[in-house]
Amino acid sequence: MSIPMRVKMAPSGPEVSRMAYGLWRLMAVPGGAGVQQVLERIQTCLDHGITTFDHADIYGGYQCEAAFGAALRAHPGLRQKMELVTKCGIMLVNPARPHNRLKHYDYSRQHIVESVENSLRNLATDHIDVLLLHRPSPMLDPDEVAEALQQLVGQGKVRHLGVSNFTPSQFDMLASRLTVPLVTNQVELHPLRLEAFQDGTLDQCMRARISPMAWSPLAGGRLATGQGEAETRVRAVLAELARQYGADQEQLLLAWLLRHPSQIIPVVGTNRLERITSAAGALSLEMELQDWFAVWSAALGSEVP
């Protein structure tokens, strides 16, 4: 049975593709991230039902949004075929931001507004479909943040709001100040990073009927090449399942996330066109329940209690 290609991210949220394409490695495209190279990746995604594109202001040393936007300027009709997600809040030491003396977080009203304005210009669009706060900050003032976010929503520059890497309590704290709902929490999710399954993050998403987004769903390649005990155990299970399902191990890792009832949206970040096509193939897999637990048990190193 195939998995639906689209999902409502939240009851009052946007409709998005069941899988998203992450742009954090865009500047590493072989041959450079020129308009043609970016268009090839956009079109490959669209051809396979992946319409949601995940950005952040900092990606590629503050260059990825502009490279993507150059492609949209060349073919503006593509904007109506996609949903754009971007993030703000992390401040990197980078020549593009000479005033940053050290890595830190900034959720001042001024920075949030300026960051969105920059993203709109860079992405060649008049609105962001979903704006995420990139990382929780010990200095986040929820009242000031709520004021900035609600201003941007009221102006139509941002359609929906979410967070990334927030704990359930941090999510609730910010949500308590907003008059518009948060529609997602983007967190690291894969068999080597199980915390969100156990700390209430996914429970909270299901309670609110929002779809979490999963960054690094393939564990940054560690499940393919890592030599740790957990990597070795999971890889052995995936190899057996690959023979059973006639699929590759990356597809099975994505299918493992897609099988979860919270309707996880994996964010795939490869620059290789054939791997985008392969990743989309996971949408035609439905992992059997006991196979799901085989991966879970391998990740834990023991059977369930």
Buried (B, 14 or more C-beta within 10 A) or exposed (E): EEBEBEBBBBEEBBEBBBBBBBBBBBBEBEEEBEBEBBBBBBBBBBEBBBBBBBBBBBBBEBBBBBBBBBBBEEBEEBBEEBBBBBBBBBBBEEEEEEEBEEEEBBBBBEBBBBBBEBBBEBBBBEBBBBBBBBBBBEEBEBEBBBBBBBBBBEEEBBBBBBBBBBBBEBBEBBBEBBEBBBBBBBBBBBBBBBEBBEEBBBBBBBEBBBBBBBBBBBBBEBBBEBEEEBBEBBBEBBEEBBEEBEBBBBBBBBBBBBBBEBBBBBBBBBBEBEBBEBBBBBBEBBBEEEBBBBBBBBBBEEEEE
